[in-house]
Amino acid sequence: MPGKVRRVTLSVRATRLLGVARSAGNTLSFRPKPGSIPESPGVYRFRDAHGRVIYVGKAKSLRQRLNSYFADFAALHPRTRSMLDNAADVDWTVVGTEVEALQLEYSWIKEFDPRFNVKYRDDKSYPYLAVTMGEDFPRVQVMRGAKRKGTRYFGPYSHAWAIRETVDLLLRVFPVRTCSAGVFKRAGQIGRPCLLGYIDKCSAPCVGRVTPEEHRALAEDFCDFMAGNTSRFIRRLEKEMREAAGEQEYERAARLRDDVQALQRALEKQAVVLGEATDADVIALAEDPLEAAIQVFYVRGGRIRGQRGWVVDKVEETSPGALVEQFLLQIYAEASPDAMPREVLVAALPPDSEAVAELLTEQRRARVEVRVPQRGDKKALMETVERNAKESLAQHKIRRASDLTTRSRALQEIADALDLDQAPLRVECYDVSHLQGENVVASMVVFEDGLARKSEYRRFAVKTKEGDVASIHEVILRRFRRYLEERSATGELAPDDDSGHGPIDPETGKPRKFAYPPNLVVVDGAGPQAAAAQRALDELGIDDVAVCGLAKRLEEVWLPGDDQPVIMPRSSEGLYLLQRVRDEAHRFAITYHRSKRSKTVKESALDNVPGLGPARRQALLKHFGSVKRLREATAEEICEVPGIGPSIAEVIVSTLKGESP
């Protein structure tokens, strides 16, 4: 978010949980002293016993808001009670204005990723039409996932085939490149364009039919048309068509006529719902006590250019306006100015609507209006979006009911099979990968609540050469030694000590890499691997982490020190979850091993060239891309690499071709 927050920080470090049972009427052990909470506006954080931020909220009055958590525990929302059950302390930061509170709340949510905060998740994977304007020759393609810098996006669309139909129509008029980097490069090498170049649906910049500047101009026109500036292109083509007909160039006039019809068909696929000057996002929601679904229709130039949906778990009792406010902050906080609409139409105004509008205005660098439509076409469109939100919530609940039940059952089955006191909410799995003892690496993947948490995956370059068992021992030792070091360094001290920072690095303000311990460690292997992991934990004095191994051959679960495996039923959801965790660790380890092996192979091929140091080897590989292409190059071509003279070029050629230099 733009702007800096000026604030004064007041902190209350509460005592750690003392095992007091929490029921209606009980006082939470970390409740701040009466009168110690200021009445000023600010942002507050709840932390767990490890110091991890689990919830961030803002309030116009910190005292009033925080006291509501401790007034009547039994009357709280179920997920609020769950959050407080996991909490061990609370602190807060006083700010000057509501705008500053919004900025700080967003920055903390982004930084700490609290598990109990509202998180908007796509209700499905939406494809975008993307134009890679950051490349020398921009490319039009279908993209999903995170947005990339230097790329313009249009949509999202409900189906990829809808994008391809639109692109196929527009390529008649705007023949922009659509091929991959490999196809583009190959066409340039052989001097022949692909099929689209021959049928005039690509301007073929790969073979020089157009200059880079001419091709970029085509891409910019394509983007202008998709952004809603459509009329000028149709008028221009109609004018050229009439001129061609007047000059009796009837074939050219017919082609231009077909181009006009193609643009008109592309426009027909986007429904006109509002006036041409309308540039708005229409946002509606449907909710129940535990979840909410958000739907957005993107209207540009009066036409619906895209649609997208999100779902969210509600952490506490909240109003529709508060959900809308959190949505606007999370979705628009990092949007580029050209992606921001002039008008945001919402089903319910945020509580701090003026502050939200001010933040969005700063982000867009032009006025953004946030309002609820009251009548006319905009009101009718809002009702349509609301119907879509209700349908989305209904479909999500059907899917989610099965998912939640399955994950809960899987975790409980694992706890029962391994005789654990509680379900393992955080599971870490380790796998070792190597090729005949070379380039030994290991992976650590993390699953929380039965779902992968990829931001906490880690990988290790293993030092020992004594086999998989020794490698597992080394990796577990290194991982948990780091955990103990970080816990000690960051002040997880006595319960009444408030000097520590928990697992948050005070210099960077971000969580440390190995700050959080798992409930269960899974290793890929049988009894020996599980015993090695347990031995490493014993050496470090860690006795509150369970260990098991999962053998591939018969999918047997091995506990350290047991002569016989634990046999889980083949239809068990718990076994299926363990398999997923193990397979993900295997995939992550293999990926790392292949990257290391590839790098080693590239470098080793040039090791035998006399007089070629690391810097020159890197320069050669960067210039030619591979040892194979370098081996095919002549001495004159090798001399083009900076730092390579004629004599060393001859040595490289003769060495790589197996001749004596």
C-alpha positions, 0 to 999 in steps of 0.5 A: 500500500502507498504511504508510510504509517506513523505510529506508536507501539504499545505491547502487552506480552502475556503469560503462556498458557497454563493449561487452564480449561476454557469454558464459558465464564473462564478468564483467558490467561493472557487477558490484558490488565483492566485499563491498560488498553488505549481507547485510540484507533489501532491494529492488534495481533494475537500470537500463539505459544510459539510467538507466531501471529495467528490473527490481525485485526483493526479497531476504531477503539482498541479497548472496546474491540479487545474487551469484546474478546474477553467478555463472554467466551461462550457467546463468541463465534466458533472460529473466534473461540478456536483462535483464542484457544490457540492464542497465548498473548496479544499486542497492539499498535496505536495509529493516528487515522483510520487510513493508517489502520487500514494500511498497517492491517494489510501490511501485517496480514501480508507479512505474517500470513495469519492462519485465522484471518480472512483469506480470499481463495479463488473458487476455481482456477481462472484463465486470463488473456495475457500479452507479454509486453515485457518481451522484445516480441510480445506474445498473446497467450492464455495464462493462469496463476500469479501475474507477472511483471511486464505482462498485460492481463485481460479477463479473467474468463470462465473458460480457456476456450473462450479466450482462444475463440476471441484470439482467433478472431482478433488475429485476422486484424492484429497478427501478433505472435502467439508461439512459444519461445522455442518455436519462435527461436526455431523458426528464426534458425530455419528461416521459415515461419509457422503455419500461422505466418503462412495464413496471415494470422501472424506477422512472422517477426521471427523471420523479419517480415516486420520490425520489432517496432511494427510488431510492438505497435500491433501488440499495443493495438491488440491491447487497446482493443481488448481494453475497450477502445474498439470503435476507432479500429472498426471505423478505420477498417470501414474507411479503408474498405470504402477506399479500396472499393472506390479504387476497385480493389475488390479483393482487398475490400473483401478482406477488410470487410471480413476483418470488420466482421471478425472484430464485431463477432469478438465484441458480440461475445462480450455483453453490453450492460452499461453505458460506453463510458462505464469503467467499474467492478461490480462486487456482490456476496452471499454468506452463511454463519461460517463462510462467504462467497464473493463474485466480481464482474469486470465492466470496461467500456460498458461491456462485461470483460471478465468474471471471477469468484472467491470464497472465504472462511469467516473467523468471527461475527462480521458484517457484509460491509466488513467482508467487502472492506477486507476483500477490497484491501486484499484484491486491490492493494497491489493492483497496477494503476491501469487495472483499477476501475474508476468505480467500485460498485458493492453490495454493502458499503465498508464501515470505513468507506471513505478511508477505503476510497482514499486508499484505492484513489492513491493506488490508482493515482486517480479518483476511485468511487466506492458506492452501492447502486440504488436503481437502474441498470447498475442495480439490475447488474448487481442483482445478477452478480448476487445470484452468481454469488449465491450459486457459487456458495452453494456449489462450494459448500457441496465440495467443501463438505466432502473436503473438510470431512475427509481431511479431518477423518484422515488426520484422526486416522493417523493419530489413532494408528500412531497412538498420538494424543491429538491429530497432527495438524502440522506434518513435515515429511523428508525425502533423500534423492541422489544418483549413485551417491552423487549430488545428494539432496533432501527435501522437507515439505509441510502440510498443515490441516491436511493441506500443503503449505508451500511457503514453508518447504525447505531443501538441503544439500546433504554433506554425508556420503554414507547412505540414505539412513545417515542422510536422514539423520543429518537432515533431521539433526540440522532442521531441529538444531536450527529450530532450537537455536532460533527458539533460544535466540528469539526469547522463548524463555520463561512464561513471565519473560516478555523480552522475546520476539518469538519466531519473528526475526526482529531485523526483518520482521519476518518469520524465521525459516525453521521457527515452528515445530511439527506434530509429526515427522514422516520420512520416506523409508522403513524402520531404519530411516524412522529410527535415524530420525528418532535418534536425531531428535533424541540427541537434541532432547526433543521429545514432543514430536512423533516420528514414522516412516512410510515404505514405498513397496507395501505402503507400510507405516513404521514406528522407530524401534518396532519390529513390525510395521503398522498396517493401515487399510488400503482404503484409509484416508489417513494412509492416502494423506501420508502417501500424498505427503510422501509423494510431494516430498519425493517430487520436491527432492527430485526437482532439486536433485535434477537442478544440481545435477544439470548444473554439475554436468554443464560445468564438468564438460568444460573442466578439462579445457586448459586455462578456462576458469569459472568466469569464462565457463559461465560466460560461455554457457550463458552465450551458447545456452548449452555445451552441445551448442558450444561443441558445434560452434566454430572458433570464430563464433566462440571469439564473440564471447567477451573474454575469449581470445583466438588462442583459447577459442582454438583450445576449446574447440579442439578439447571439446571435439576430443582432439589434443590441444 
